[in-house]
Amino acid sequence: MKLLLVEDNAELSRWLCRALREELFEVECARDADAAMWRIEDSRYDLVLLDLKLAGSDGRSVLRRLRREREPTPVLVLTASEAVDMKVECLNLGADDYVVKPFEVRELVARIRALIRRSANNAVSQLSCGDLSYDLASCSFAVNGEALALTPREHRVLEMLLLQHDQVVGKNQLMAGVFPLGAEAGENAIETYVHRLRRKLASTDIRIITLRGFGYILKVAADES
């Protein structure tokens, strides 16, 4: 799962990025509001961790703009303020959750996973489609209980398709979610990863269907139409 951390404290940012990567999250960082919006416009994240106290425009301006532009990515606010008024304001602006510094990493990780489950309309810690399952706690795929070996980018493509299974996921969405900002990669790269995934899923009841001009959709074979 790919996260954007918006935090201007360099030491805290390094520590938190390291802690989250140890939990198998992919993390990119932004130091201010402008950099955050630039990344969100050009990439795709499963969740944004947003500090309120940023240089220049504060985190609330980022939150306002995201929701004004109808950007649905879950936002978890990080702040040192325990004031109820501040919490209420952020929630009213469109934040999905709120964590006060200092915090325990394990609580933060639990809240991140809960928000991602919620955004995928799934209340449990395991997502499934046919005989394919994905454990949100361990970030691991399995087919009928047997671990599915994937490269990091194959993993990310399948994760994005599963989180939105039965929905079309465009090539541009996949490219934005798979490759770091500024990476030189074309649509052929996504086609390559999809081809590899189809081979690895050939013995399952899962199919990755191409909708030409639109993208891909993950479905159970019996549901194909």
Secondary structure by P-SEA (a helix, b strand, c coil): cbbbbbccaaaaaaaaaaaaaaaccbbbbbccaaaaaaaaacccccccccccccccccaaaaaaaaaaaccccbbbbbcccccaaaaaaaaaacccccccccccaaaaaaaaaaaaaaaacccccccccccccccccccccccccbbbbbcaaaaaaaaaaaaaccccccaaaaaaacccccccccaaaaaaaaaaaaaaaccccccccccccbbbbbbcccccc
